[in-house]
Amino acid sequence: MNGTFSGGYLSKGNHCIGESLYHFEWCTKYRYKMFRKSENKKLCETVLNEVAERHGIKIAELSVMPEHVHIIGDIPPVMSVSKAFNLLKGASSYELFRRQPKFRLRYPRGHLWSPGKFYRTVSDVNVDTAINYVRNQAVMQASLDKFNVSA
């Protein structure tokens, strides 16, 4: 872990609590190896951490490869996956071009990231556990109702 993640997976909002942990992945446009140099890789890591912190996204793990990025991140309960991608890709692109003007030699129109993206939910509970939990709610509720005392 990179130190920005508190370790707790449940996020709390005003009227909600839940887990919004995702694996995000996206590539540079044309798969150019923009982060082959260690200083560019480090810059990308720094920028992504800053952008995530600014928008309330907690990064559990970050890996910047020469031509793509992986993030395991916890997004706020009110943020959609699409919004998280827009913020991470858009703001990081803007900051990378601002801090490393030579990137414009490769991308003169300012499009660092490809339009494609990958995401998947990540959880400490597997699908079978969740399905069994939902299926057995009636049984569990019935056993709890036995202990209810009517006033």
Buried (B, 14 or more C-beta within 10 A) or exposed (E): EBEBBEEEBEBEEEEEEEBBBBBBBBBBBEEBEBBEEEEBBEBBBBBBBEBBEEBBBBBBEBEBBBBBBBBBBBBBBEBEBEBBBEBBBEBBBBBBBEEBEEBEEEBEEEEBBBEEBEBEEBEEEEEEEEEEEEEEEEEEEEEEEEEEEEE
